Amino acid sequence: RSKKCCAVNKIKTEKHHMAGKNFAFALKTKEQRENASEITLENAASLTIYQLRQELTRRGIFDDIFGHDGEKRNINFEACLQVLVGELVKEKDISEQVRIQEVEAAQVAQGETLQEKLIREKEERKKAALERSAQRQADKEYFEVRRKANAEKLEKDQLKETQKGEQSTDPESLVTTNETE
C-alpha cells in the first residue's frame, strides 16, 4: 500500500509542477538562465527577482540604490530590472569606448589616425589639382580652345531652343481647317 501511495503522490507532484498558466514561460526562462553564462541586456528580463537582487548585490549597487532594508526605494521586480539594465547599459558604453580607443591606438601604431589620413588625402588632391591648373595656364592655347568650344556649344544650344520655339509657333503646324464656314 505504501508503494501505491508513493506512486500516486509522485504523479500528483509531477502534475503539480506542471500546473499553472506560465509554465512554458518559466521553463523557457529557466533554460535561458542555464544556457547563459553571464547576464546581458538580452537575458536580464528572464531573471527572477531573487537573481536580480543577487546580481545587484554582487555588483555592490543594491544597498546604494534601495537601501539596506528598502528604505530608499521600493524593492520589486521592475525596479531591480530597471537598475540592472541601467548598469548593463553603462558597462556596454564603457566597453564600446574602450574598443574605440583600442582601434584608434592600433591606427596610431600604424602611423596615422583616420583624421590625419583624410587631411593627407585632401592635401594630395589639392596639390594634384593645382598642378593640373598650372599645366593649363602654361598652355596659352588651352583657354582659347576652351572659349571656342564653350561658344560653339552655347550657339548649338541656342539654335536648338529657337528651333523648338519655331516648331511650336509654326503656322503650318497650327493650321486647322474649318469646313463649316
N, C-alpha and C positions, 0 to 999 in steps of 0.2 A: 504494500500500500504506500509506503514512503517513496518508493521509486516512481510510482504513478503520480504522486503529488508533485515530486520534483520535476517530472516531465511536463506536467500541466503548468507548473509555475514557470518553467523555462519558456514555454510557448507564450504565456501571458507576458512575461518580461520582454520577450522579443517584440511582441505586438505593442507593448507599452513604449518601447524605444522608438518604434516606427510611427507612433501616433503623432498627430499634430500637422497643421497646415503648412508649416515652414520646414518640414523635414528635408525636402530636396535642397532648399537654400542652406540649411545648416550643414548638410552633408557636403555641399559644394564648397562652402567656406572652410570647412574642416580640411578638405582635400587641398584647397589653395594654400592654407596655412602650413600644411605638412610639406607641400612642394616648395613653398617659399622659404628660402634660407635667410632672407633679410626682409625688413619691412620697407616697402617702397610706396610711392603715390598710388600705384596700380592696385596693390593688395591691402592698403591701410583700411579701407572700408569693410573688409571681410573679418577684421579682428573683433573680438568681444570687448566689452567694457573693461573686463579684468586685464586682458592683454594690452589694451590701450594704456591703462593706468600703470601696468608694469613697465611698459616701454617708456612712458614719460618719466617714471621714477628712475629707470636705468639711465636716462639721459640727464637726470638731475634738474628737470624743469617743473616737475609736478608740484612740489611744495611752493615754488616761486609764484606759480600762476593760481593754483587753487587753495593754497594754504595747507597747513598740516591736517586739519580736520574739515576742509572745505569752507572755511570762513571767508575767503576772498571771493570765491566764485562757486556756483553750484556744480557739483560733480555729476555729470551724466554723459551718456554716450556721445551725443552731438558735440558737447563742449570739449571732451577729451579728443575726439576725432579732429575737431577744428584746430586745436592746439598742435596735435601731432602732424597734421597736414601742413600747417604753417612752418613747423620745424623742418619737415622734409623739403618744402619749397626753398627754405633758406639754404639747406645743405646742397640742393641741386644747383642753386645760383652760385654758391661758392665753388662747387666742383666745375661748373662751366667757366667761371672766371679763371680758375687755376689752369684749366685746359687751354683757354685763350692765351694766357701768359706763357704756357709751355710752347704753344705753336709760334708765338712771337719770338720767344727765346731761340727756337730752332731756326727761325728765319734770320735772326741776328747772327747766329752761328754760321749760317750760310753766307753772310756778308751784308745783306741789306733787308730792311723791312718792306712791307708792301707799299707804304707811302713813299719811301725812298725810291723804290723801283718805278712807281708811277711818275714821280718827278723826273727821274733819269730818262724814262722813255719819252716824256713830254719834251724835255730839252733836246733829245735826239731828233724828234720830229720837227721841232722848231729850227734846229740847225740845218736839217736837210731842206726845209722849205726856204730858208734864207739862201742856201747855196743855189737852189733852182732859180730863185729870184735874181740872184747875181748873174747867173748864166744868161737869163733872158735879157737883162739890162745890158750885158756885154754885147749881145747881138742886136745892132741898131735896127735891122730889118724886121726883127720879130714883131715890134709894135706896129710897124706899117702893115705887115701881113695880117695881124690880128684886127686892126682897124678896118681893113678892106673886107675881111671875112665877116666881121660883125655888120658892116654896112650892107653887104650883099644879102646876108640873112635877114636883116631888117627890111630891105626892099622886097624880098620874096614874101615875107610875112604880110607886108602891107598890100602887095599885089593880090595875094590870096584873099585878104579881107575885102578888098574892093571888088574882086570877082564874086565873092559870096554876096556882097551888098547889091551888085548889079543883077545877079540872078534872082534875088528876091523882089527887086523892083522892076524887073524886065517886063515891059508892057505886053510882050507876046505871051509870056507865061501867065499873065494876069487876065488876058482876054477871055471873056466868056461870051458866048453867043446867046442872044436873047431873041428867040424866034417868034415870040408873041407880039412883038411890036409891029 
